[in-house]
């Protein structure tokens, strides 16, 4: 049961015989309401120009609640530490905003590239040709560090072949769409303070917002990968849906802090009414020369090109 359904059931209980107006019932609660009526817990009656639903059988209603929420309706979401707690407290794993653990994929074409902690190292550069990359689990107290140029890549297809477009970066990290707060905090941590970041995402409002999130947390060392070929590819291969479905993000971009690359992209969105998926750059390898407002920061991790710790 979702949290909106949980809130609705609690609202029904608090309303008692007065009930809840049909017009106030969330759209996602229609199936739940039918179940409550089927078990005899609630009924509907006319009220004014509409109708209300109310608890008509308190015993049946409480049995329904006990079945769906063994620990009751009044537990706070702050009690949810992880997804297992979400199931225990609310019969809903997604009540947890994040799980206790989270994994992130990383890969590198630099043979000596390693992620380092006090407990040891992960030889990302050696594992990439063998297994495609490596994974790190966040959730305990272990802290991972790196030094060099790190590409933060939005989509899987681009991430798993990042060297075709970004051959000079020292490490690529998979953002999996929107960067989680946990991964973003890691990138902005002291352990990663010797890194510069290249954000490579879709050339659409969402991708711009994600870039600005990273730039805000890592100021002065974050750039967007924005090759000049985007201006050619976007009108030919862009998708209108990327703008039509991201109007809110586009409006928000216009009010955010000035950034030359984002300003240039907004002008393209306004002119062509479409955005470009990052995979389009895979059609042309490196994506062409850099825009004057974006591009790759050259590798600063010369030692990482030799085997051994960074």
C-alpha positions as CSV (number, residue, x, y, z in Angstrom):
1,X,0.0,0.0,0.0
2,X,1.4,3.4,-1.0
3,X,1.8,6.3,1.3
4,X,-1.0,8.2,-0.4
5,X,-3.3,5.2,0.3
6,X,-2.1,5.0,3.9
7,X,-2.9,8.7,4.4
8,X,-6.3,8.2,2.8
9,X,-7.1,5.3,5.2
10,X,-6.0,7.4,8.1
11,X,-8.2,10.2,6.9
12,X,-11.2,7.9,6.7
13,X,-10.6,6.7,10.2
14,X,-10.4,10.3,11.6
15,X,-13.5,11.4,9.6
16,X,-15.6,8.6,11.1
17,X,-19.3,8.8,10.2
18,X,-18.9,12.2,8.6
19,X,-16.8,10.6,5.9
20,X,-14.6,11.9,3.1
21,X,-16.1,13.6,0.0
22,X,-15.7,11.6,-3.1
23,X,-14.0,14.6,-4.8
24,X,-11.3,14.6,-2.2
25,X,-10.3,10.9,-2.7
26,X,-6.9,10.6,-4.4
27,X,-7.1,9.0,-7.8
28,X,-4.7,6.2,-6.8
29,X,-7.1,5.0,-4.1
30,X,-10.0,3.8,-6.2
31,X,-9.0,0.1,-6.0
32,X,-8.4,0.4,-2.2
33,X,-11.8,2.0,-1.8
34,X,-13.5,-0.9,-3.6
35,X,-11.7,-3.3,-1.3
36,X,-12.9,-1.4,1.8
37,X,-16.5,-1.5,0.4
38,X,-16.3,-5.2,-0.5
39,X,-15.3,-6.2,3.0
40,X,-18.1,-4.0,4.5
41,X,-15.8,-1.5,6.2
42,X,-17.0,1.6,4.3
43,X,-20.2,2.8,2.6
44,X,-21.2,5.6,0.3
45,X,-24.1,8.1,0.8
46,X,-25.3,11.2,-1.1
47,X,-24.1,14.5,0.2
48,X,-25.1,17.8,-1.5
49,X,-24.3,17.5,-5.2
50,X,-21.9,14.6,-4.7
51,X,-21.3,11.8,-2.2
52,X,-19.1,10.9,0.8
53,X,-17.5,7.6,1.8
54,X,-17.5,6.8,5.5
55,X,-16.6,4.0,7.9
56,X,-19.8,2.1,8.3
57,X,-18.4,-0.9,10.2
58,X,-15.6,-0.1,12.7
59,X,-14.7,-3.7,13.4
60,X,-14.3,-4.6,9.7
61,X,-12.3,-1.4,9.2
62,X,-9.8,-2.2,12.0
63,X,-9.4,-5.7,10.7
64,X,-8.6,-4.3,7.3
65,X,-6.0,-1.9,8.8
66,X,-4.4,-4.6,10.9
67,X,-4.0,-6.8,7.8
68,X,-2.4,-4.0,5.8
69,X,-0.6,-2.2,8.6
70,X,0.3,-4.7,11.3
71,X,1.9,-1.9,13.4
72,X,-0.9,0.6,12.8
73,X,-1.4,3.8,10.8
74,X,0.3,6.2,13.1
75,X,3.9,5.3,12.7
76,X,6.0,8.1,11.3
77,X,8.0,7.9,8.1
78,X,11.0,8.9,10.2
79,X,10.9,5.5,11.7
80,X,11.8,3.9,8.4
81,X,15.5,3.3,8.3
82,X,15.6,1.1,5.3
83,X,13.4,-0.9,3.0
84,X,13.1,-3.8,5.4
85,X,11.7,-1.4,8.0
86,X,9.3,-0.1,5.4
87,X,7.8,-3.6,4.9
88,X,7.6,-4.1,8.7
89,X,6.0,-0.8,9.5
90,X,4.0,0.0,6.5
91,X,3.9,-3.1,4.3
92,X,5.7,-1.0,1.7
93,X,9.4,-1.2,1.0
94,X,9.3,2.0,-0.9
95,X,8.3,3.9,2.2
96,X,12.0,4.2,2.7
97,X,13.5,7.1,0.9
98,X,16.6,5.0,0.3
99,X,17.8,1.6,1.3
100,X,20.4,0.9,3.9
101,X,22.9,0.1,1.1
102,X,23.4,1.5,-2.4
103,X,25.8,0.3,-5.1
104,X,27.4,2.4,-7.8
105,X,29.2,1.2,-10.9
106,X,32.6,2.6,-12.0
107,X,34.9,1.9,-14.9
108,X,38.2,3.1,-16.2
109,X,40.5,2.5,-19.2
110,X,43.5,3.7,-17.2
111,X,45.3,0.5,-16.2
112,X,46.4,1.8,-12.8
113,X,43.2,3.5,-11.7
114,X,42.1,2.4,-8.3
115,X,39.5,3.4,-5.8
116,X,41.1,3.6,-2.4
117,X,40.0,3.1,1.2
118,X,41.8,2.5,4.5
119,X,40.9,-1.2,4.1
120,X,42.3,-1.7,0.6
121,X,41.9,-0.8,-3.0
122,X,39.6,-1.7,-5.9
123,X,41.7,-2.0,-9.2
124,X,39.0,-0.5,-11.4
125,X,41.4,-0.1,-14.3
126,X,42.3,-3.8,-14.2
127,X,38.8,-5.0,-13.8
128,X,37.3,-2.9,-16.6
129,X,38.8,-4.9,-19.5
130,X,38.1,-8.2,-17.7
131,X,34.6,-7.6,-16.4
132,X,33.5,-4.2,-17.8
133,X,33.9,-2.3,-14.6
134,X,33.6,-2.5,-10.8
135,X,31.0,-1.8,-8.2
136,X,31.2,0.0,-4.8
137,X,28.7,-0.5,-2.0
138,X,27.8,2.6,0.1
139,X,26.1,2.2,3.4
140,X,28.8,1.4,5.9
141,X,31.5,3.7,7.3
142,X,34.1,2.9,4.6
143,X,35.2,5.9,2.6
144,X,36.4,5.7,-1.0
145,X,38.8,8.2,-2.5
146,X,40.1,8.9,-6.0
147,X,42.3,11.5,-7.8
148,X,41.8,12.6,-11.4
149,X,39.1,13.4,-13.9
150,X,35.8,11.7,-13.2
151,X,33.0,11.5,-15.8
152,X,29.5,11.3,-14.3
153,X,27.4,9.6,-16.9
154,X,23.6,9.6,-16.9
155,X,22.6,6.6,-19.0
156,X,23.7,3.0,-19.1
157,X,24.5,2.7,-22.9
158,X,26.8,5.7,-22.7
159,X,28.4,4.6,-19.5
160,X,29.4,1.1,-20.6
161,X,31.2,2.4,-23.6
162,X,32.3,5.8,-22.2
163,X,35.8,5.6,-23.8
164,X,34.3,6.0,-27.3
165,X,33.4,9.6,-26.4
166,X,35.5,10.4,-23.3
167,X,38.7,8.5,-23.8
168,X,40.8,10.8,-21.6
169,X,38.9,10.7,-18.3
170,X,40.4,8.7,-15.5
171,X,37.2,7.2,-14.1
172,X,33.6,7.0,-15.2
173,X,30.7,6.8,-12.6
174,X,27.2,5.6,-13.5
175,X,24.6,8.1,-12.4
176,X,21.7,5.9,-13.3
177,X,19.5,8.8,-14.3
178,X,19.2,11.2,-11.4
179,X,22.2,11.1,-9.0
180,X,21.2,9.8,-5.6
181,X,21.9,12.1,-2.7
182,X,24.3,9.4,-1.3
183,X,26.4,9.3,-4.4
184,X,26.3,13.0,-4.8
185,X,27.6,13.4,-1.2
186,X,30.4,11.0,-2.0
187,X,31.5,13.0,-5.1
188,X,31.5,16.1,-3.0
189,X,33.3,14.5,0.0
190,X,36.8,15.3,1.2
191,X,37.9,11.9,-0.2
192,X,37.1,13.1,-3.7
193,X,38.4,16.7,-3.3
194,X,41.3,16.0,-5.7
195,X,38.9,15.2,-8.5
196,X,37.5,17.3,-11.4
197,X,34.2,16.2,-12.8
198,X,32.8,16.0,-16.3
199,X,29.0,15.6,-16.4
200,X,27.7,13.9,-19.5
201,X,24.0,13.5,-19.7
202,X,21.1,14.0,-22.1
203,X,21.0,17.4,-23.6
204,X,17.6,18.2,-22.3
205,X,16.3,20.2,-19.3
206,X,16.6,17.2,-16.9
207,X,20.3,16.7,-17.9
208,X,21.0,20.4,-17.4
209,X,19.4,20.3,-13.9
210,X,21.5,17.3,-13.0
211,X,24.6,19.0,-14.2
212,X,23.8,22.0,-12.1
213,X,23.2,19.9,-9.0
214,X,26.7,18.4,-9.4
215,X,28.2,21.8,-10.1
216,X,26.6,23.3,-7.0
217,X,28.1,20.6,-4.8
218,X,31.5,20.6,-6.5
219,X,32.0,24.2,-7.5
220,X,34.9,25.3,-9.5
221,X,35.7,21.7,-10.7
222,X,32.7,20.6,-12.6
223,X,32.1,21.0,-16.4
224,X,29.4,19.7,-18.8
225,X,30.6,17.6,-21.7
226,X,29.1,19.8,-24.5
227,X,30.8,19.2,-27.8
228,X,30.1,21.5,-30.8
229,X,28.4,18.6,-32.6
230,X,25.4,18.8,-30.3
231,X,24.3,21.9,-32.3
232,X,24.3,19.8,-35.4
233,X,22.8,16.7,-34.0
234,X,20.0,18.2,-31.9
235,X,17.9,19.5,-34.8
236,X,18.3,16.3,-36.8
237,X,18.1,13.6,-34.2
238,X,16.5,15.4,-31.2
239,X,13.2,14.4,-29.6
240,X,10.3,16.8,-29.0
241,X,9.1,14.7,-26.1
242,X,12.2,15.6,-24.1
243,X,11.0,19.2,-24.1
244,X,7.2,18.6,-23.9
245,X,7.5,16.4,-20.9
246,X,10.1,18.6,-19.1
247,X,8.4,22.0,-19.2
248,X,8.7,22.4,-15.4
249,X,12.5,21.6,-15.5
250,X,12.9,24.0,-18.4
251,X,11.1,26.8,-16.5
252,X,13.3,26.1,-13.4
253,X,16.5,26.3,-15.5
254,X,15.6,29.9,-16.5
255,X,15.8,31.0,-12.9
256,X,18.9,29.1,-11.9
257,X,22.5,30.4,-11.5
258,X,24.1,31.5,-14.8
259,X,26.0,28.9,-16.7
260,X,27.2,29.4,-20.2
261,X,26.6,25.8,-21.4
262,X,23.1,25.7,-19.9
263,X,22.3,29.1,-21.4
264,X,23.4,27.9,-24.8
265,X,21.3,24.7,-24.5
266,X,18.2,26.7,-23.4
267,X,18.5,28.7,-26.6
268,X,18.6,25.5,-28.6
269,X,15.6,24.1,-26.8
270,X,13.7,27.3,-27.5
271,X,14.7,27.3,-31.2
272,X,14.2,23.7,-32.0
273,X,11.7,22.6,-29.3
274,X,13.5,19.3,-28.8
275,X,16.3,17.8,-26.8
276,X,19.0,15.3,-27.6
277,X,19.7,12.0,-26.0
278,X,23.4,11.5,-25.1
279,X,23.6,8.3,-27.0
280,X,23.5,10.3,-30.2
281,X,27.2,11.1,-29.6
282,X,28.0,7.4,-29.9
283,X,27.1,7.6,-33.6
284,X,30.2,9.8,-34.1
285,X,32.7,8.5,-31.5
286,X,34.0,11.5,-29.6
287,X,31.2,13.8,-30.6
288,X,33.4,16.4,-32.3
289,X,35.2,19.5,-31.0
290,X,34.2,21.1,-27.8
291,X,31.8,24.0,-27.5
292,X,33.5,27.1,-26.1
293,X,31.3,26.6,-23.0
294,X,31.9,23.0,-22.3
295,X,34.0,19.9,-22.9
296,X,36.4,17.6,-21.2
297,X,38.9,18.7,-18.6
298,X,42.2,17.1,-19.5
299,X,43.4,14.3,-17.3
300,X,45.2,15.4,-14.1
301,X,46.0,11.9,-13.0
302,X,49.3,11.0,-14.6
303,X,50.3,8.7,-11.8
304,X,47.1,6.7,-12.3
305,X,48.4,5.6,-15.7
306,X,50.9,3.3,-14.0
307,X,49.9,0.3,-11.9
308,X,49.6,1.0,-8.3
309,X,47.6,3.2,-5.9
310,X,46.7,6.7,-7.1
